[in-house]
């Protein structure tokens, strides 16, 4: 048993909307991003939630936008041997 308080967090948006979960012994850090992966009955769906402290001193995970993937590097053109 620890002397640290247990923190609960509520999810807003996405498939976890409305869920309340205990953070346990983990010390909450604002800005932490949680990735949820759904694999049941269909394609893999990833959602991300960012942890923040609400005005009423309650922790919440808010759905955040998926990161924009960086474009793949373009291959260098091969010399055509003409010179």
N, CA, C and O atoms as a Maestro MAE file, in Angstrom:
{
 s_m_m2io_version
 :::
 2.0.0
}

f_m_ct {
 s_m_title
 :::
 protein
 m_atom[332] {
  # First column is atom index #
  i_m_mmod_type
  r_m_x_coord
  r_m_y_coord
  r_m_z_coord
  i_m_residue_number
  s_m_chain_name
  s_m_pdb_residue_name
  s_m_pdb_atom_name
  i_m_atomic_number
  :::
  1 25 0.849 -1.190 0.000 1 A "UNK " " N  " 7
  2 3 0.000 0.000 0.000 1 A "UNK " " CA " 6
  3 2 0.884 1.238 0.000 1 A "UNK " " C  " 6
  4 15 1.906 1.270 0.685 1 A "UNK " " O  " 8
  5 25 0.499 2.257 -0.762 2 A "UNK " " N  " 7
  6 3 1.297 3.479 -0.842 2 A "UNK " " CA " 6
  7 2 0.553 4.632 -0.197 2 A "UNK " " C  " 6
  8 15 -0.654 4.570 0.037 2 A "UNK " " O  " 8
  9 25 1.306 5.689 0.083 3 A "UNK " " N  " 7
  10 3 0.706 6.896 0.653 3 A "UNK " " CA " 6
  11 2 0.248 7.857 -0.435 3 A "UNK " " C  " 6
  12 15 -0.393 8.866 -0.140 3 A "UNK " " O  " 8
  13 25 0.571 7.554 -1.696 4 A "UNK " " N  " 7
  14 3 0.167 8.441 -2.784 4 A "UNK " " CA " 6
  15 2 -1.317 8.277 -3.069 4 A "UNK " " C  " 6
  16 15 -1.843 7.166 -3.005 4 A "UNK " " O  " 8
  17 25 -2.001 9.383 -3.386 5 A "UNK " " N  " 7
  18 3 -3.430 9.267 -3.693 5 A "UNK " " CA " 6
  19 2 -3.642 8.566 -5.031 5 A "UNK " " C  " 6
  20 15 -2.813 8.662 -5.935 5 A "UNK " " O  " 8
  21 25 -4.752 7.868 -5.141 6 A "UNK " " N  " 7
  22 3 -5.128 7.238 -6.393 6 A "UNK " " CA " 6
  23 2 -5.861 8.270 -7.227 6 A "UNK " " C  " 6
  24 15 -6.702 9.009 -6.717 6 A "UNK " " O  " 8
  25 25 -5.542 8.317 -8.506 7 A "UNK " " N  " 7
  26 3 -6.174 9.278 -9.406 7 A "UNK " " CA " 6
  27 2 -7.045 8.529 -10.396 7 A "UNK " " C  " 6
  28 15 -6.669 7.464 -10.885 7 A "UNK " " O  " 8
  29 25 -8.213 9.088 -10.690 8 A "UNK " " N  " 7
  30 3 -9.036 8.515 -11.748 8 A "UNK " " CA " 6
  31 2 -9.050 9.492 -12.913 8 A "UNK " " C  " 6
  32 15 -8.814 10.689 -12.750 8 A "UNK " " O  " 8
  33 25 -9.330 8.955 -14.086 9 A "UNK " " N  " 7
  34 3 -9.322 9.756 -15.301 9 A "UNK " " CA " 6
  35 2 -10.552 9.380 -16.115 9 A "UNK " " C  " 6
  36 15 -10.956 8.217 -16.148 9 A "UNK " " O  " 8
  37 25 -11.144 10.374 -16.773 10 A "UNK " " N  " 7
  38 3 -12.309 10.144 -17.627 10 A "UNK " " CA " 6
  39 2 -11.903 10.374 -19.078 10 A "UNK " " C  " 6
  40 15 -11.139 11.292 -19.378 10 A "UNK " " O  " 8
  41 25 -12.419 9.533 -19.977 11 A "UNK " " N  " 7
  42 3 -12.130 9.637 -21.400 11 A "UNK " " CA " 6
  43 2 -13.233 10.421 -22.106 11 A "UNK " " C  " 6
  44 15 -14.415 10.257 -21.802 11 A "UNK " " O  " 8
  45 25 -12.834 11.275 -23.052 12 A "UNK " " N  " 7
  46 3 -13.760 12.066 -23.847 12 A "UNK " " CA " 6
  47 2 -13.468 11.839 -25.322 12 A "UNK " " C  " 6
  48 15 -12.358 12.092 -25.791 12 A "UNK " " O  " 8
  49 25 -14.481 11.355 -26.056 13 A "UNK " " N  " 7
  50 3 -14.354 11.134 -27.486 13 A "UNK " " CA " 6
  51 2 -13.883 9.730 -27.819 13 A "UNK " " C  " 6
  52 15 -13.358 9.006 -26.973 13 A "UNK " " O  " 8
  53 25 -14.087 9.372 -29.078 14 A "UNK " " N  " 7
  54 3 -13.618 8.083 -29.571 14 A "UNK " " CA " 6
  55 2 -14.299 6.894 -28.917 14 A "UNK " " C  " 6
  56 15 -15.319 7.049 -28.246 14 A "UNK " " O  " 8
  57 25 -13.738 5.709 -29.109 15 A "UNK " " N  " 7
  58 3 -14.376 4.493 -28.604 15 A "UNK " " CA " 6
  59 2 -14.376 4.370 -27.083 15 A "UNK " " C  " 6
  60 15 -15.149 3.580 -26.540 15 A "UNK " " O  " 8
  61 25 -13.544 5.117 -26.389 16 A "UNK " " N  " 7
  62 3 -13.492 5.040 -24.927 16 A "UNK " " CA " 6
  63 2 -14.313 6.130 -24.248 16 A "UNK " " C  " 6
  64 15 -14.248 6.275 -23.028 16 A "UNK " " O  " 8
  65 25 -15.078 6.894 -25.010 17 A "UNK " " N  " 7
  66 3 -15.856 8.017 -24.479 17 A "UNK " " CA " 6
  67 2 -16.696 7.600 -23.280 17 A "UNK " " C  " 6
  68 15 -17.455 6.633 -23.347 17 A "UNK " " O  " 8
  69 25 -16.554 8.333 -22.190 18 A "UNK " " N  " 7
  70 3 -17.346 8.084 -20.992 18 A "UNK " " CA " 6
  71 2 -16.705 7.122 -20.008 18 A "UNK " " C  " 6
  72 15 -17.144 7.041 -18.861 18 A "UNK " " O  " 8
  73 25 -15.687 6.397 -20.420 19 A "UNK " " N  " 7
  74 3 -15.032 5.445 -19.518 19 A "UNK " " CA " 6
  75 2 -14.282 6.194 -18.430 19 A "UNK " " C  " 6
  76 15 -13.637 7.207 -18.696 19 A "UNK " " O  " 8
  77 25 -14.369 5.690 -17.199 20 A "UNK " " N  " 7
  78 3 -13.595 6.221 -16.083 20 A "UNK " " CA " 6
  79 2 -12.661 5.110 -15.641 20 A "UNK " " C  " 6
  80 15 -13.075 3.967 -15.452 20 A "UNK " " O  " 8
  81 25 -11.402 5.465 -15.482 21 A "UNK " " N  " 7
  82 3 -10.389 4.469 -15.178 21 A "UNK " " CA " 6
  83 2 -9.473 4.982 -14.080 21 A "UNK " " C  " 6
  84 15 -9.181 6.177 -14.024 21 A "UNK " " O  " 8
  85 25 -9.019 4.098 -13.213 22 A "UNK " " N  " 7
  86 3 -8.064 4.460 -12.169 22 A "UNK " " CA " 6
  87 2 -6.662 4.499 -12.770 22 A "UNK " " C  " 6
  88 15 -6.296 3.632 -13.564 22 A "UNK " " O  " 8
  89 25 -5.886 5.501 -12.391 23 A "UNK " " N  " 7
  90 3 -4.503 5.570 -12.815 23 A "UNK " " CA " 6
  91 2 -3.600 4.790 -11.859 23 A "UNK " " C  " 6
  92 15 -2.427 4.566 -12.155 23 A "UNK " " O  " 8
  93 25 -4.141 4.380 -10.723 24 A "UNK " " N  " 7
  94 3 -3.369 3.585 -9.766 24 A "UNK " " CA " 6
  95 2 -2.240 4.385 -9.151 24 A "UNK " " C  " 6
  96 15 -2.408 5.551 -8.793 24 A "UNK " " O  " 8
  97 25 -1.090 3.750 -9.035 25 A "UNK " " N  " 7
  98 3 0.064 4.397 -8.405 25 A "UNK " " CA " 6
  99 2 0.825 5.314 -9.338 25 A "UNK " " C  " 6
  100 15 1.771 5.983 -8.921 25 A "UNK " " O  " 8
  101 25 0.421 5.352 -10.602 26 A "UNK " " N  " 7
  102 3 1.096 6.192 -11.588 26 A "UNK " " CA " 6
  103 2 0.803 7.662 -11.304 26 A "UNK " " C  " 6
  104 15 -0.351 8.053 -11.126 26 A "UNK " " O  " 8
  105 25 1.852 8.465 -11.264 27 A "UNK " " N  " 7
  106 3 1.671 9.907 -11.074 27 A "UNK " " CA " 6
  107 2 1.291 10.524 -12.412 27 A "UNK " " C  " 6
  108 15 2.076 10.443 -13.357 27 A "UNK " " O  " 8
  109 25 0.109 11.142 -12.531 28 A "UNK " " N  " 7
  110 3 -0.323 11.697 -13.818 28 A "UNK " " CA " 6
  111 2 0.582 12.837 -14.278 28 A "UNK " " C  " 6
  112 15 1.009 13.667 -13.476 28 A "UNK " " O  " 8
  113 25 0.865 12.865 -15.571 29 A "UNK " " N  " 7
  114 3 1.675 13.925 -16.167 29 A "UNK " " CA " 6
  115 2 0.884 14.484 -17.353 29 A "UNK " " C  " 6
  116 15 0.621 13.780 -18.328 29 A "UNK " " O  " 8
  117 25 0.513 15.761 -17.248 30 A "UNK " " N  " 7
  118 3 -0.246 16.404 -18.323 30 A "UNK " " CA " 6
  119 2 0.537 16.322 -19.628 30 A "UNK " " C  " 6
  120 15 1.754 16.509 -19.645 30 A "UNK " " O  " 8
  121 25 -0.171 16.040 -20.720 31 A "UNK " " N  " 7
  122 3 0.455 15.931 -22.025 31 A "UNK " " CA " 6
  123 2 0.805 14.504 -22.421 31 A "UNK " " C  " 6
  124 15 1.170 14.249 -23.569 31 A "UNK " " O  " 8
  125 25 0.696 13.574 -21.478 32 A "UNK " " N  " 7
  126 3 0.958 12.174 -21.794 32 A "UNK " " CA " 6
  127 2 -0.059 11.709 -22.828 32 A "UNK " " C  " 6
  128 15 -1.246 12.013 -22.706 32 A "UNK " " O  " 8
  129 25 0.388 10.979 -23.841 33 A "UNK " " N  " 7
  130 3 -0.506 10.480 -24.887 33 A "UNK " " CA " 6
  131 2 -0.646 8.973 -24.728 33 A "UNK " " C  " 6
  132 15 0.343 8.248 -24.616 33 A "UNK " " O  " 8
  133 25 -1.889 8.521 -24.721 34 A "UNK " " N  " 7
  134 3 -2.215 7.104 -24.624 34 A "UNK " " CA " 6
  135 2 -2.726 6.645 -25.976 34 A "UNK " " C  " 6
  136 15 -3.584 7.297 -26.572 34 A "UNK " " O  " 8
  137 25 -2.202 5.522 -26.469 35 A "UNK " " N  " 7
  138 3 -2.676 4.974 -27.739 35 A "UNK " " CA " 6
  139 2 -3.557 3.768 -27.429 35 A "UNK " " C  " 6
  140 15 -3.133 2.847 -26.730 35 A "UNK " " O  " 8
  141 25 -4.788 3.776 -27.952 36 A "UNK " " N  " 7
  142 3 -5.725 2.663 -27.798 36 A "UNK " " CA " 6
  143 2 -5.843 1.981 -29.158 36 A "UNK " " C  " 6
  144 15 -6.110 2.637 -30.165 36 A "UNK " " O  " 8
  145 25 -5.643 0.664 -29.184 37 A "UNK " " N  " 7
  146 3 -5.727 -0.099 -30.429 37 A "UNK " " CA " 6
  147 2 -6.908 -1.048 -30.346 37 A "UNK " " C  " 6
  148 15 -6.993 -1.869 -29.433 37 A "UNK " " O  " 8
  149 25 -7.824 -0.932 -31.309 38 A "UNK " " N  " 7
  150 3 -9.009 -1.785 -31.375 38 A "UNK " " CA " 6
  151 2 -8.785 -2.802 -32.491 38 A "UNK " " C  " 6
  152 15 -8.590 -2.425 -33.647 38 A "UNK " " O  " 8
  153 25 -8.814 -4.093 -32.149 39 A "UNK " " N  " 7
  154 3 -8.521 -5.140 -33.121 39 A "UNK " " CA " 6
  155 2 -9.699 -6.063 -33.389 39 A "UNK " " C  " 6
  156 15 -9.566 -6.969 -34.211 39 A "UNK " " O  " 8
  157 25 -10.831 -5.885 -32.750 40 A "UNK " " N  " 7
  158 3 -11.944 -6.826 -32.836 40 A "UNK " " CA " 6
  159 2 -12.785 -6.625 -34.088 40 A "UNK " " C  " 6
  160 15 -13.108 -5.495 -34.454 40 A "UNK " " O  " 8
  161 25 -13.137 -7.727 -34.744 41 A "UNK " " N  " 7
  162 3 -14.108 -7.735 -35.844 41 A "UNK " " CA " 6
  163 2 -13.860 -6.674 -36.906 41 A "UNK " " C  " 6
  164 15 -14.751 -5.882 -37.211 41 A "UNK " " O  " 8
  165 25 -12.691 -6.653 -37.456 42 A "UNK " " N  " 7
  166 3 -12.448 -5.716 -38.540 42 A "UNK " " CA " 6
  167 2 -11.029 -5.202 -38.538 42 A "UNK " " C  " 6
  168 15 -10.141 -5.795 -37.925 42 A "UNK " " O  " 8
  169 25 -10.821 -4.086 -39.233 43 A "UNK " " N  " 7
  170 3 -9.455 -3.558 -39.340 43 A "UNK " " CA " 6
  171 2 -8.968 -2.980 -38.013 43 A "UNK " " C  " 6
  172 15 -9.758 -2.602 -37.148 43 A "UNK " " O  " 8
  173 25 -7.659 -2.925 -37.882 44 A "UNK " " N  " 7
  174 3 -7.050 -2.323 -36.689 44 A "UNK " " CA " 6
  175 2 -7.343 -0.820 -36.702 44 A "UNK " " C  " 6
  176 15 -7.096 -0.137 -37.696 44 A "UNK " " O  " 8
  177 25 -7.871 -0.320 -35.589 45 A "UNK " " N  " 7
  178 3 -8.180 1.104 -35.464 45 A "UNK " " CA " 6
  179 2 -7.405 1.642 -34.268 45 A "UNK " " C  " 6
  180 15 -7.543 1.142 -33.152 45 A "UNK " " O  " 8
  181 25 -6.591 2.662 -34.508 46 A "UNK " " N  " 7
  182 3 -5.820 3.286 -33.440 46 A "UNK " " CA " 6
  183 2 -6.400 4.661 -33.134 46 A "UNK " " C  " 6
  184 15 -6.666 5.454 -34.037 46 A "UNK " " O  " 8
  185 25 -6.591 4.930 -31.845 47 A "UNK " " N  " 7
  186 3 -7.000 6.266 -31.414 47 A "UNK " " CA " 6
  187 2 -6.020 6.717 -30.344 47 A "UNK " " C  " 6
  188 15 -5.457 5.901 -29.614 47 A "UNK " " O  " 8
  189 25 -5.827 8.011 -30.262 48 A "UNK " " N  " 7
  190 3 -4.902 8.583 -29.279 48 A "UNK " " CA " 6
  191 2 -5.643 9.568 -28.392 48 A "UNK " " C  " 6
  192 15 -6.501 10.325 -28.845 48 A "UNK " " O  " 8
  193 25 -5.287 9.534 -27.114 49 A "UNK " " N  " 7
  194 3 -5.880 10.420 -26.122 49 A "UNK " " CA " 6
  195 2 -4.762 11.151 -25.389 49 A "UNK " " C  " 6
  196 15 -3.744 10.554 -25.040 49 A "UNK " " O  " 8
  197 25 -4.958 12.445 -25.160 50 A "UNK " " N  " 7
  198 3 -3.970 13.240 -24.430 50 A "UNK " " CA " 6
  199 2 -4.489 13.552 -23.036 50 A "UNK " " C  " 6
  200 15 -5.628 13.986 -22.865 50 A "UNK " " O  " 8
  201 25 -3.640 13.325 -22.044 51 A "UNK " " N  " 7
  202 3 -4.003 13.537 -20.641 51 A "UNK " " CA " 6
  203 2 -3.889 15.012 -20.285 51 A "UNK " " C  " 6
  204 15 -2.906 15.672 -20.621 51 A "UNK " " O  " 8
  205 25 -4.898 15.513 -19.607 52 A "UNK " " N  " 7
  206 3 -4.880 16.896 -19.160 52 A "UNK " " CA " 6
  207 2 -5.632 17.042 -17.847 52 A "UNK " " C  " 6
  208 15 -6.402 16.165 -17.456 52 A "UNK " " O  " 8
  209 25 -5.403 18.145 -17.183 53 A "UNK " " N  " 7
  210 3 -6.071 18.447 -15.924 53 A "UNK " " CA " 6
  211 2 -7.169 19.468 -16.202 53 A "UNK " " C  " 6
  212 15 -6.897 20.568 -16.683 53 A "UNK " " O  " 8
  213 25 -8.406 19.098 -15.899 54 A "UNK " " N  " 7
  214 3 -9.546 19.981 -16.148 54 A "UNK " " CA " 6
  215 2 -9.596 21.076 -15.079 54 A "UNK " " C  " 6
  216 15 -8.867 21.032 -14.088 54 A "UNK " " O  " 8
  217 25 -10.471 22.054 -15.304 55 A "UNK " " N  " 7
  218 3 -10.601 23.189 -14.383 55 A "UNK " " CA " 6
  219 2 -10.970 22.757 -12.971 55 A "UNK " " C  " 6
  220 15 -10.595 23.415 -12.001 55 A "UNK " " O  " 8
  221 25 -11.702 21.658 -12.853 56 A "UNK " " N  " 7
  222 3 -12.144 21.209 -11.528 56 A "UNK " " CA " 6
  223 2 -11.135 20.246 -10.881 56 A "UNK " " C  " 6
  224 15 -11.501 19.450 -10.016 56 A "UNK " " O  " 8
  225 25 -9.874 20.322 -11.302 57 A "UNK " " N  " 7
  226 3 -8.787 19.481 -10.783 57 A "UNK " " CA " 6
  227 2 -9.039 17.995 -10.970 57 A "UNK " " C  " 6
  228 15 -8.620 17.182 -10.146 57 A "UNK " " O  " 8
  229 25 -9.716 17.640 -12.042 58 A "UNK " " N  " 7
  230 3 -9.932 16.237 -12.394 58 A "UNK " " CA " 6
  231 2 -9.136 15.935 -13.657 58 A "UNK " " C  " 6
  232 15 -9.020 16.770 -14.554 58 A "UNK " " O  " 8
  233 25 -8.596 14.732 -13.707 59 A "UNK " " N  " 7
  234 3 -7.826 14.309 -14.868 59 A "UNK " " CA " 6
  235 2 -8.747 13.795 -15.960 59 A "UNK " " C  " 6
  236 15 -9.761 13.153 -15.685 59 A "UNK " " O  " 8
  237 25 -8.379 14.086 -17.210 60 A "UNK " " N  " 7
  238 3 -9.181 13.608 -18.332 60 A "UNK " " CA " 6
  239 2 -8.281 13.312 -19.528 60 A "UNK " " C  " 6
  240 15 -7.281 13.990 -19.768 60 A "UNK " " O  " 8
  241 25 -8.673 12.273 -20.273 61 A "UNK " " N  " 7
  242 3 -8.033 11.958 -21.544 61 A "UNK " " CA " 6
  243 2 -8.966 12.456 -22.636 61 A "UNK " " C  " 6
  244 15 -10.121 12.037 -22.711 61 A "UNK " " O  " 8
  245 25 -8.469 13.347 -23.479 62 A "UNK " " N  " 7
  246 3 -9.246 13.887 -24.597 62 A "UNK " " CA " 6
  247 2 -8.721 13.288 -25.899 62 A "UNK " " C  " 6
  248 15 -7.512 13.180 -26.105 62 A "UNK " " O  " 8
  249 25 -9.646 12.903 -26.770 63 A "UNK " " N  " 7
  250 3 -9.280 12.382 -28.075 63 A "UNK " " CA " 6
  251 2 -8.432 13.420 -28.793 63 A "UNK " " C  " 6
  252 15 -8.798 14.595 -28.845 63 A "UNK " " O  " 8
  253 25 -7.314 12.999 -29.341 64 A "UNK " " N  " 7
  254 3 -6.490 13.950 -30.090 64 A "UNK " " CA " 6
  255 2 -6.296 13.433 -31.508 64 A "UNK " " C  " 6
  256 15 -6.457 12.243 -31.780 64 A "UNK " " O  " 8
  257 25 -5.955 14.330 -32.383 65 A "UNK " " N  " 7
  258 3 -5.795 13.994 -33.797 65 A "UNK " " CA " 6
  259 2 -4.631 13.030 -33.976 65 A "UNK " " C  " 6
  260 15 -3.629 13.090 -33.263 65 A "UNK " " O  " 8
  261 25 -4.791 12.157 -34.931 66 A "UNK " " N  " 7
  262 3 -3.701 11.236 -35.263 66 A "UNK " " CA " 6
  263 2 -2.551 12.050 -35.846 66 A "UNK " " C  " 6
  264 15 -2.781 13.029 -36.555 66 A "UNK " " O  " 8
  265 25 -1.332 11.654 -35.554 67 A "UNK " " N  " 7
  266 3 -0.209 12.400 -36.130 67 A "UNK " " CA " 6
  267 2 -0.198 12.264 -37.648 67 A "UNK " " C  " 6
  268 15 -0.549 11.220 -38.197 67 A "UNK " " O  " 8
  269 25 0.202 13.318 -38.297 68 A "UNK " " N  " 7
  270 3 0.285 13.306 -39.755 68 A "UNK " " CA " 6
  271 2 1.600 12.622 -40.121 68 A "UNK " " C  " 6
  272 15 2.671 13.078 -39.721 68 A "UNK " " O  " 8
  273 25 1.520 11.528 -40.880 69 A "UNK " " N  " 7
  274 3 2.762 10.835 -41.225 69 A "UNK " " CA " 6
  275 2 3.644 11.693 -42.125 69 A "UNK " " C  " 6
  276 15 3.162 12.440 -42.977 69 A "UNK " " O  " 8
  277 25 4.939 11.564 -41.911 70 A "UNK " " N  " 7
  278 3 5.869 12.304 -42.754 70 A "UNK " " CA " 6
  279 2 5.888 11.648 -44.128 70 A "UNK " " C  " 6
  280 15 5.809 10.424 -44.234 70 A "UNK " " O  " 8
  281 25 5.993 12.457 -45.183 71 A "UNK " " N  " 7
  282 3 6.032 11.861 -46.524 71 A "UNK " " CA " 6
  283 2 7.294 11.027 -46.685 71 A "UNK " " C  " 6
  284 15 8.344 11.336 -46.122 71 A "UNK " " O  " 8
  285 25 7.165 9.960 -47.468 72 A "UNK " " N  " 7
  286 3 8.315 9.108 -47.736 72 A "UNK " " CA " 6
  287 2 9.330 9.888 -48.562 72 A "UNK " " C  " 6
  288 15 8.955 10.679 -49.428 72 A "UNK " " O  " 8
  289 25 10.614 9.667 -48.294 73 A "UNK " " N  " 7
  290 3 11.617 10.396 -49.084 73 A "UNK " " CA " 6
  291 2 11.566 9.956 -50.542 73 A "UNK " " C  " 6
  292 15 11.350 8.785 -50.854 73 A "UNK " " O  " 8
  293 25 11.769 10.911 -51.407 74 A "UNK " " N  " 7
  294 3 11.765 10.612 -52.847 74 A "UNK " " CA " 6
  295 2 13.131 10.037 -53.220 74 A "UNK " " C  " 6
  296 15 14.168 10.523 -52.769 74 A "UNK " " O  " 8
  297 25 13.112 9.004 -54.043 75 A "UNK " " N  " 7
  298 3 14.409 8.441 -54.457 75 A "UNK " " CA " 6
  299 2 15.169 9.422 -55.346 75 A "UNK " " C  " 6
  300 15 14.581 10.180 -56.116 75 A "UNK " " O  " 8
  301 25 16.484 9.381 -55.214 76 A "UNK " " N  " 7
  302 3 17.319 10.234 -56.056 76 A "UNK " " CA " 6
  303 2 17.232 9.735 -57.494 76 A "UNK " " C  " 6
  304 15 17.254 8.525 -57.720 76 A "UNK " " O  " 8
  305 25 17.134 10.638 -58.476 77 A "UNK " " N  " 7
  306 3 17.101 10.179 -59.872 77 A "UNK " " CA " 6
  307 2 18.440 9.550 -60.231 77 A "UNK " " C  " 6
  308 15 19.503 10.020 -59.826 77 A "UNK " " O  " 8
  309 25 18.354 8.485 -60.995 78 A "UNK " " N  " 7
  310 3 19.569 7.813 -61.423 78 A "UNK " " CA " 6
  311 2 20.126 8.547 -62.642 78 A "UNK " " C  " 6
  312 15 19.381 8.994 -63.515 78 A "UNK " " O  " 8
  313 25 21.448 8.657 -62.677 79 A "UNK " " N  " 7
  314 3 22.033 9.300 -63.868 79 A "UNK " " CA " 6
  315 2 21.749 8.427 -65.099 79 A "UNK " " C  " 6
  316 15 21.787 7.198 -65.038 79 A "UNK " " O  " 8
  317 25 21.467 9.096 -66.200 80 A "UNK " " N  " 7
  318 3 21.108 8.347 -67.408 80 A "UNK " " CA " 6
  319 2 22.334 7.942 -68.230 80 A "UNK " " C  " 6
  320 15 22.196 7.279 -69.258 80 A "UNK " " O  " 8
  321 25 23.499 8.326 -67.796 81 A "UNK " " N  " 7
  322 3 24.709 7.930 -68.481 81 A "UNK " " CA " 6
  323 2 25.037 8.778 -69.700 81 A "UNK " " C  " 6
  324 15 26.032 8.531 -70.381 81 A "UNK " " O  " 8
  325 25 24.211 9.770 -69.978 82 A "UNK " " N  " 7
  326 3 24.465 10.641 -71.131 82 A "UNK " " CA " 6
  327 2 25.264 11.821 -70.644 82 A "UNK " " C  " 6
  328 15 24.891 12.445 -69.651 82 A "UNK " " O  " 8
  329 25 26.346 12.145 -71.307 83 A "UNK " " N  " 7
  330 3 27.113 13.246 -70.817 83 A "UNK " " CA " 6
  331 2 27.883 13.951 -71.773 83 A "UNK " " C  " 6
  332 15 28.569 14.912 -71.426 83 A "UNK " " O  " 8
  :::
 }
 m_bond[331] {
  # First column is bond index #
  i_m_from
  i_m_to
  i_m_order
  :::
  1 1 2 1
  2 2 3 1
  3 3 4 2
  4 3 5 1
  5 5 6 1
  6 6 7 1
  7 7 8 2
  8 7 9 1
  9 9 10 1
  10 10 11 1
  11 11 12 2
  12 11 13 1
  13 13 14 1
  14 14 15 1
  15 15 16 2
  16 15 17 1
  17 17 18 1
  18 18 19 1
  19 19 20 2
  20 19 21 1
  21 21 22 1
  22 22 23 1
  23 23 24 2
  24 23 25 1
  25 25 26 1
  26 26 27 1
  27 27 28 2
  28 27 29 1
  29 29 30 1
  30 30 31 1
  31 31 32 2
  32 31 33 1
  33 33 34 1
  34 34 35 1
  35 35 36 2
  36 35 37 1
  37 37 38 1
  38 38 39 1
  39 39 40 2
  40 39 41 1
  41 41 42 1
  42 42 43 1
  43 43 44 2
  44 43 45 1
  45 45 46 1
  46 46 47 1
  47 47 48 2
  48 47 49 1
  49 49 50 1
  50 50 51 1
  51 51 52 2
  52 51 53 1
  53 53 54 1
  54 54 55 1
  55 55 56 2
  56 55 57 1
  57 57 58 1
  58 58 59 1
  59 59 60 2
  60 59 61 1
  61 61 62 1
  62 62 63 1
  63 63 64 2
  64 63 65 1
  65 65 66 1
  66 66 67 1
  67 67 68 2
  68 67 69 1
  69 69 70 1
  70 70 71 1
  71 71 72 2
  72 71 73 1
  73 73 74 1
  74 74 75 1
  75 75 76 2
  76 75 77 1
  77 77 78 1
  78 78 79 1
  79 79 80 2
  80 79 81 1
  81 81 82 1
  82 82 83 1
  83 83 84 2
  84 83 85 1
  85 85 86 1
  86 86 87 1
  87 87 88 2
  88 87 89 1
  89 89 90 1
  90 90 91 1
  91 91 92 2
  92 91 93 1
  93 93 94 1
  94 94 95 1
  95 95 96 2
  96 95 97 1
  97 97 98 1
  98 98 99 1
  99 99 100 2
  100 99 101 1
  101 101 102 1
  102 102 103 1
  103 103 104 2
  104 103 105 1
  105 105 106 1
  106 106 107 1
  107 107 108 2
  108 107 109 1
  109 109 110 1
  110 110 111 1
  111 111 112 2
  112 111 113 1
  113 113 114 1
  114 114 115 1
  115 115 116 2
  116 115 117 1
  117 117 118 1
  118 118 119 1
  119 119 120 2
  120 119 121 1
  121 121 122 1
  122 122 123 1
  123 123 124 2
  124 123 125 1
  125 125 126 1
  126 126 127 1
  127 127 128 2
  128 127 129 1
  129 129 130 1
  130 130 131 1
  131 131 132 2
  132 131 133 1
  133 133 134 1
  134 134 135 1
  135 135 136 2
  136 135 137 1
  137 137 138 1
  138 138 139 1
  139 139 140 2
  140 139 141 1
  141 141 142 1
  142 142 143 1
  143 143 144 2
  144 143 145 1
  145 145 146 1
  146 146 147 1
  147 147 148 2
  148 147 149 1
  149 149 150 1
  150 150 151 1
  151 151 152 2
  152 151 153 1
  153 153 154 1
  154 154 155 1
  155 155 156 2
  156 155 157 1
  157 157 158 1
  158 158 159 1
  159 159 160 2
  160 159 161 1
  161 161 162 1
  162 162 163 1
  163 163 164 2
  164 163 165 1
  165 165 166 1
  166 166 167 1
  167 167 168 2
  168 167 169 1
  169 169 170 1
  170 170 171 1
  171 171 172 2
  172 171 173 1
  173 173 174 1
  174 174 175 1
  175 175 176 2
  176 175 177 1
  177 177 178 1
  178 178 179 1
  179 179 180 2
  180 179 181 1
  181 181 182 1
  182 182 183 1
  183 183 184 2
  184 183 185 1
  185 185 186 1
  186 186 187 1
  187 187 188 2
  188 187 189 1
  189 189 190 1
  190 190 191 1
  191 191 192 2
  192 191 193 1
  193 193 194 1
  194 194 195 1
  195 195 196 2
  196 195 197 1
  197 197 198 1
  198 198 199 1
  199 199 200 2
  200 199 201 1
  201 201 202 1
  202 202 203 1
  203 203 204 2
  204 203 205 1
  205 205 206 1
  206 206 207 1
  207 207 208 2
  208 207 209 1
  209 209 210 1
  210 210 211 1
  211 211 212 2
  212 211 213 1
  213 213 214 1
  214 214 215 1
  215 215 216 2
  216 215 217 1
  217 217 218 1
  218 218 219 1
  219 219 220 2
  220 219 221 1
  221 221 222 1
  222 222 223 1
  223 223 224 2
  224 223 225 1
  225 225 226 1
  226 226 227 1
  227 227 228 2
  228 227 229 1
  229 229 230 1
  230 230 231 1
  231 231 232 2
  232 231 233 1
  233 233 234 1
  234 234 235 1
  235 235 236 2
  236 235 237 1
  237 237 238 1
  238 238 239 1
  239 239 240 2
  240 239 241 1
  241 241 242 1
  242 242 243 1
  243 243 244 2
  244 243 245 1
  245 245 246 1
  246 246 247 1
  247 247 248 2
  248 247 249 1
  249 249 250 1
  250 250 251 1
  251 251 252 2
  252 251 253 1
  253 253 254 1
  254 254 255 1
  255 255 256 2
  256 255 257 1
  257 257 258 1
  258 258 259 1
  259 259 260 2
  260 259 261 1
  261 261 262 1
  262 262 263 1
  263 263 264 2
  264 263 265 1
  265 265 266 1
  266 266 267 1
  267 267 268 2
  268 267 269 1
  269 269 270 1
  270 270 271 1
  271 271 272 2
  272 271 273 1
  273 273 274 1
  274 274 275 1
  275 275 276 2
  276 275 277 1
  277 277 278 1
  278 278 279 1
  279 279 280 2
  280 279 281 1
  281 281 282 1
  282 282 283 1
  283 283 284 2
  284 283 285 1
  285 285 286 1
  286 286 287 1
  287 287 288 2
  288 287 289 1
  289 289 290 1
  290 290 291 1
  291 291 292 2
  292 291 293 1
  293 293 294 1
  294 294 295 1
  295 295 296 2
  296 295 297 1
  297 297 298 1
  298 298 299 1
  299 299 300 2
  300 299 301 1
  301 301 302 1
  302 302 303 1
  303 303 304 2
  304 303 305 1
  305 305 306 1
  306 306 307 1
  307 307 308 2
  308 307 309 1
  309 309 310 1
  310 310 311 1
  311 311 312 2
  312 311 313 1
  313 313 314 1
  314 314 315 1
  315 315 316 2
  316 315 317 1
  317 317 318 1
  318 318 319 1
  319 319 320 2
  320 319 321 1
  321 321 322 1
  322 322 323 1
  323 323 324 2
  324 323 325 1
  325 325 326 1
  326 326 327 1
  327 327 328 2
  328 327 329 1
  329 329 330 1
  330 330 331 1
  331 331 332 2
  :::
 }
}
